[in-house]
Amino acid sequence: MNIVVLSGAGLSAEQGLGTFRDADGLWTRYPLERVATPEGFAADPALVHDFYNARRANMREAVPGAAHEALARLSRRPGVTLVTQNVDDLLERAGAEGVIHMHGELTRALCHACGARWQAPEAMAPGDPCPACARAATRPDIVWFGEIPYRMEEIEAALARADLFVSIGTSGTVYPAAGFVELARMAGAETLELNLEASGGRFDVTREGPASRIVPAWVAEILPQ
């Protein structure tokens, strides 16, 4: 069976990594258009780096939860593709293999002058030189609003051959990820949503509850002990 799993912020929320929709999260202190768009970075790179430095520090304090560990076990099953909208590294720290980060990674840096990528330091600043071209053009390797998510051809190919598509902890409102369920349905796949509450998407089955409970339970059905 070919399985495509899409995970969103709800996968990591119980580990203290909130979303921009949280009432008391980091995003309430940093306007979205100023820290998550190319225009915001061009206008105030120091502010953008401060924001992602804070997110990186928050990520380092978090630990993988039961849902991350369950998906890590699932990732080692042949035919499984793990796609995440999350930019944290909790899946990798749980031992997951081959995770596709469609929105980039907090642990990576990108040169917007030459396109080089490298491991991000704990804190980044506008004056940091690119290790490849030496220009002060360092930015977080994050896909901002208005930019094209990474590895879309690979994701769409996996959806085209999927027997089962599973959406975990995502609101289903941000495209192109919000359209994955329809692509999977068109390919004839069964569709399952695991979420704190139903998103309203066209899923065959929805199971509601915290990721730490419902994700391990589902994985146990796929990988019986």
Protein Blocks (a to p, Z undefined) as FASTA:
>chain_A
ZZdddddfklmmmnopacfkbmklmklmmcfklmmcfklmmmmmmlmmmmmmmmmmmmmm
pccdfklmmmmmmmmpghiacddfbfbfklmmnopahiacfkbpfkbccdfknopacddd
fbdcfklccfklopacbccddddehiacehklmmmmmmmmpcbdcdehiahlacfklmmm
mmmmmnopacddddfbdehiacfbdceddfklmmmmmmmmmmcZZ
